[in-house]
Structure formats: C-alpha cells, structure tokens
Amino acid sequence: MAKLKSPIDDILKRSTPVEMPKIDWKAEHKKEVENYENWWKKEKKRIDNIKCPVCQSTKKENIEKTKSNNIIGPGYNSWVTEEYLVCGKCGVMYKDLKKPKNTLKYPKNIFY
C-alpha cells in the first residue's frame, strides 16, 4: 500500500528558506523625521508669504473649526470642517487657495 503524501511535505521539499532583509529602523525613522522637517519648513515659508487680498498685509491668523466623533480614548477621531485666514490688519477673512491637497503627507504625530 502506497503512503499518502500531504501537499505540505511536497512544498517543504521544493522550497528554500528566504532571508529577510535587515532594516535599520532608527535610521529609517530619522530619515522620515528629516523629510517631515524639510517639508514643514517649505510649507511654513509658503504660508508666511500669503498676503491679504485687500491690504496686502502678511499678518494673519489661521482659524480651524473641527468636529469630533465624541469618543474618549481609543477610537477618537476629529476632522477639520472649516479653515480660513483672518487678516490681523483689516480683519478680512480669506482662504489659502494654493494649499496643497494632501497636507497630511506627514502625520502630525510623527514625533513619538
């Protein structure tokens, strides 16, 4: 009587072990932090150069109105419902029309 072979035995005979690449997680994290800092410097410079459409002043305040899902602890989430700039000189409300669509390219909590 012939011995029944399982498909797993056949796979084990044919396969060779794969060595996983070694990753330096600290160096990868450091690279991500540097990328975030460079991105934030460019974005901050762009935001600082935005002028009021009426008086051309660069003094402004960023107003963000948010909404949350009212969960305390794990599962908490909030999102921006309205965002605009207010001129510090004349009080005009205006929006940043050239704002990048993906502003969360780098998460805010990257520094953990």
Residue pairs with C-beta under 8 A, 6 or more apart in sequence:
32 106
32 110
33 110
33 111
35 106
36 106
36 110
39 105
39 106
40 106
43 100
43 103
46 98
47 62
47 96
48 58
49 58
50 58
50 60
50 85
50 96
51 57
51 58
52 58
52 60
52 87
52 89
52 90
52 92
52 94
53 92
53 94
54 87
54 90
54 92
55 87
55 89
55 90
55 92
57 87
57 88
57 89
57 90
59 87
59 88
59 89
60 85
60 86
60 87
60 88
61 85
61 86
61 88
62 83
62 84
62 85
63 82
63 83
63 84
63 85
63 86
64 80
64 82
64 83
65 80
65 81
65 82
65 83
66 78
66 79
66 80
66 81
67 78
67 79
67 81
68 76
68 77
68 78
68 79
69 75
69 76
69 77
69 78
71 77
83 95
83 96
84 93
84 94
84 95
85 93
85 94
85 95
85 96
86 92
86 93
87 93
87 94
